[in-house]
Amino acid sequence: MEKKPLKDIQSEPDDRNIPINKVGVKDISYPVVVLDRNEGVQHTVARVNMYVNLPHHFRGTHMSRFVEILNRYRKGISTLKIREILDEMKRQLDAETAHFEIEFPYFMTKKAPVSGEEAKMEYTCRLTANSDEDHYMLEVRVPVLSLCPCSREISQYGAHNQRSIMSVKIKARERIWIEDMIAVAESSASSDIYSILKREDEKYITERSYENPVFVEDMVRNAAQTLLSIKGILWFSVESENIESIHNHSAYAQIEMDIE
């Protein structure tokens, strides 16, 4: 018995005459491969969002095609592949614009400053791109240590410190390494932090941060100054949230700047 073709409901016309800016799939958990400056590549698991625009005359899009496209690139999603993915999304879904976002944990091996003990440190990264622009946006969230200059100055001994989260976002046409963005944040604080520390490491970091106090304002200005010197960056935003240890609030600062 011959089967009748299944009706394509999504392709039916829509008479409301209202286009949709973004439609697609969100929060797909998917194994991906990202570029790693030291190891070549790194295998991790990303949360993936994929969208296209929908013209006013179409009722819906074909959601399964997003996952089919993603599956074809499972062996190597990186900044080198994203333009291809965007083009394929437009072609397969008959769209004028396409948007692609991935968020993933990124791991770096860090040595403790004195003992040399090695451990993996986790950072959260987000990469977004759309077909209307010839650049991508990279965001890296980095935990750091900050020590209050005012507290150190007015106290007879000691000073209060915070575990801070710095977020560095850049737009660039050429490759900017994740490791470089992490370094921007860590060098802007009183100290970077580690997954494992021996007593001699704790002593070193405690004294180092005491000798390098920074306000939240100092941290974002330090980072901005470094970002302005990196070739290839078109725009950046840097922010820091200092999770206060003696106040019932966080301290926050942000700088956003167009370079070109």
C-alpha positions, 0 to 999 in steps of 0.5 A: 500500500502506497503511503501518502506524503506527510503534510508539511504544516510548518510550510503552510502560509500565514496570513497575519503578516508578522515576521519573526526575528529569531526562531529555532532551538535553544539549550541543546547539550552537545559535545563539541571540540574547541581550539586550545592554544596549548593542546591543539583542541579540547573536547568539552560539552556546550549548551547550543542555541541556533536561530534563523529569521522567519518571513511573515508568509511562513507559519513555522520553521523546521526545528529538526534541521537545526540539529541535523546541521549541528550533528554534521559539525560534531567533530570540530565546532570552532571559530573556523567552522561557525561561518560555515554553520551559519551559511548552512542554516540559511540555506537549509532553512530558507532564511535571510539571517542566522544566529549561532551561540555556544556556551561551554566550560573551558579547562586550563592546567595551572601551576600553583605559584610556589609548589608548582602543583598542577590542577585543571582550572575551569572557565566559562566561555560563550561564543556568538555569531550571526550571518549579518556580521563578519565578526564573532563575539567571545565572552570569558568569565574568570574568577579572580581575587581582589583586595580592597585598597581602602580597607588596607589603608585604614586598618592597623593590620589585614584587609578584606578581600573578595572573590570576584567574577570578571567577564571579558567580551570582545568582538573580533574578525580574527582569532583571539585566543581564550587563554589571552582573554583569561590572562587579561582578567587575571592580570587586572586583579589583585591575584588570580586563583587556583584549583589547588594550593599548598601552604606556601602557595597560600602564603604567597597569594595572601602577601601578593594580593596585599601588595596589589590592592585594587578597587572594582573600578581599577580592575575594569580599567586595568583590563580595558587598558590591556584590551586596547593594546590587542590587535584585531579587537573591534569592540569590548566590554569588561565587567567585574562583580566583587562578591563582598566579604564584609558588605551585604551587596556586591560591588560592580563596574563595567566599561564598554568601548568601540575600537574601530 
